[in-house]
């Protein structure tokens, strides 16, 4: 599998990058108590560091919002996954616990304030392109039909399957998943050294709670 950034995205965000890891032979299960405790600690830290009044002015949140706006993708209507997670915590709603893989993904998204995507690699077909999608729709993880037109998406031979806000049901990670594709949608403020560290931290944590072997980690440039 190859991953590339489309020319249209490259034109409006010349410094756009995607970081990704491929992890084989994972064992996804329920949320371990140790992971729950780590997540609770992170939520406590988020509540101490941020509040709703300043959230949109935090440099990394602001940078991700800027990335959305350059793609003509309204960050107030389609919130980046990272911002949505922090908002839930600050609104005292807490986070959803899904399974041992998705929860690691959400933990890292909240920790680093960047949109993360996690996909069942066996449900992805052919090479992957990050592009602005044409008219159409897809079924999101919640089972709702969502328009794709004009929105940035990861796409394979069968169509769209993920973006920085909402992923498709087709590629959702479940307890049956054996191979993972983890993607970080990097804003323009994250340098390569930081992105490499984020990728390593995420892959290490994913393996710690789901076993498996990291077979590839790479940064894709526009």
Buried (B, 14 or more C-beta within 10 A) or exposed (E): EEBBBBEEBBEBBEEBBBBBBBBEEBEBEEBBEEBBEBBEEBBEEBEEEBEEEEBEEBEBBBBBBBBBEBBEBEBEEBBBBBBBBBBBBBEEEEBEBBBBBBBBBBBBBBBBBBBBBBBBBEBBEEEBBBBBBEEEBBEBBEEEEBEBEEBBBBBBEEBBBBBBBBBBBBBBBEEEBBBBBBBBBBBBBBEEEEBBEBBBEBBEBBBBBBBBEBEEBEBBEB
